[in-house]
Amino acid sequence: MNFSQTAFMIQPTHTVCYVVRMVNGQSEYLLMQRCSEYLNGNWQMVTGSIQTGETAWQAALRELYEETSLKPKIFYKVDQVESFYELELDKILFGPIFLAIVNPEQAVRLSPTEHRCFIWKPLEEALKYLQFSNQRRIISFIEERYILQEPDPFFEIPYHENIHTLS
């Protein structure tokens, strides 16, 4: 089926990447506290704009590395989309969701212009830090469908260390 001729498609405006590490069989989610003027103090996951010529998954990997210096051992597209109304733009923004599962030994190095600190929290504690219902819904979905269950293999995005190419 040629989707470009049969479906209404929306160009994503941004990308969102949830980061998980497994410690003693327990999932822990990376949350970072914003220090920029926009949403200052808000706890969030990796987010960012999609640059010209870049796919959403490439942007997610780039932002993951720029904001945290982390590289995933497994990378998934998540069967969810983030959407929200942006008051200043008077527009509804849409962003695909990705999941990066990282080795617990990897060290997080934050981008100091974007985040002041980070924490790793299990789901129930992470939910208390997230202000937006979309974030709480998606992180719960990830735990249920990608952590507690074996995700369907077609959600995995195989990639090379060169983050802009598929393996």
Protein Blocks (a to p, Z undefined) as FASTA:
>chain_A
ZZklmcccdddfbdcddddddeehiacddddddfbfnhghiacdddddddehiafklmmm
mmmmmmnopacfbdcddfbddddddfklopacddddddddddfkbccdddfklbgbdcdd
dfklmmmmpmbfklmmmmmmmmmmmmmpccdfklpccddfblmbcZZ
